């Protein structure tokens, strides 16, 4: 793989015959540029996660209700999805440096102003603006890494990128908890706003200025871009709000799913019939690429599912605060500093498919270990499974992205950024939406089964109730109040156990997803020479 080839190829991204090729423009400061794009990837994921963890504090600060406030994180990520399909095209036309400079400044101003509005309307408006700007960060990161790092260091750049995503995914709970404990809710947005100027400086000094390709604007497939952006954004919004609104029982969710599906179908038809399509399916989606896209969605589904299960178990069953949850999630994040260079070195000598399978298998074993949990587990009990999962996710993510690069023509390498961003958002939301609904349904099922076993008049039930009444009698005004308090405590115990069983089922079903991923890996063919 030659950096010169990659640089010349940028002008041909997805638009065959659209104009003359761009001259190769490479940076003289790749490390500074790499720091800039990695900061962008960190900001993009960190903002979404911190907003989700701190949503209750944000709602309280601006006086928003539960239903209205639920749209605050959705507004940010839907905006990211809206711009994701067009990000690679914008990078080719205007140059990644111009796009990222404008985006980083816009993001910084939006997140700086957002907490100052103090209203739901203001928060939602600036969330959309922040999402549209940060939605370009990740799609343009991989293209810069491939085009500007020397070939022998490429794999390490990919490993650091994968580590960066992992860190932002699992550091967020600790940051949110520390901010709420020591500062106030405004710093949930201002912390990443402070990173934006540093990112802009690194982009300015570390990325090359490329000529604007105005010739690509003429006859561009604008309808294809519009259909893809709007369609995937609507599907994402439906997934994000589906569990809260009870899926197809909600007219809004049904409309979003139907409208998004029709727009995605229109996008596919547009690309198949357009004389100059935005995406040439026959060129881009061939060989291993369809399977790799499925694996990318599946891996993000698994990562977001486990990122949901562990914190929710600790919060629901053990009443952990965000800062305490963050301490447990750090068990995944911290090993990445050691794993990134290890994975990079191994990928220089080993088949990425083997390391990918090792990573998936490690995550599967971690889920099996976590499925042994009981109501007595605390954060430290997740240490073996979380350390193994950290190992597995690092191996799987780095190997998967690297193998994607090896299977893509250099003329389409920037398209990988758009594919990664779309699959990252859609796969992650599929995982979160599925796991939230799955846990809710399984908790209801186990609650029903457990309550059915508590038979009135049964000796065990009577004995448990009498013992509970004796413990609360001293703090009750009479027998009737003691009885009610005892029944309430027994109900809480049943509900707690039902949640434990539901979380166990969640880890088990993720294990089966991993089995499916391993079968897909077995179908992968060697990368083209």
VENNORNOR-V378637 format. One record per helix or strand of 3 or more residues. SS is the DSSP state (a for helix, b for strand). FROM is the first residue (numbers start at 0). TO is the last residue. If there is no record, write none. Layout:
SS|FROM|TO ; SS|FROM|TO
//
This chain:
a|2|11 ; a|29|52 ; a|54|61 ; a|65|68 ; a|70|93 ; a|95|116 ; a|119|133 ; a|136|147 ; a|150|181 ; a|186|205 ; a|213|215 ; a|221|244 ; a|246|248 ; a|250|272 ; a|280|283 ; a|288|317 ; a|321|332 ; a|335|346 ; a|351|369 ; a|378|406 ; a|409|452 ; a|458|474 ; a|478|521
//
